[in-house]
Amino acid sequence: MSDMRPSLLPGLLTAAQRNAAKGHSDVALFEVSGTYEDDTAEGQRRIAGGIRRGTATLNGQGRLWSNQGAGRRKERRRL
């Protein structure tokens, strides 16, 4: 049981920090995996977790996650 993870969050935070240390501060990471509260079948769950770090916002401000809108942004400014 000591090697079984009860949460995905510590791994996601470590991965985001590792990316930031390498100069990639805008990241969106997710993981789908099992978590284990105990060694019974009821204590095992499959969950999804995610973390976003950086300057992107839901209203389109900041970095575009898909990197598809850079050209469209310029066109909007001209209109």
Beta strands, then each sheet from edge to edge (+ up, - down):
strand 1: 27-36
strand 2: 44-53
sheet 1: 1+ 2-
end
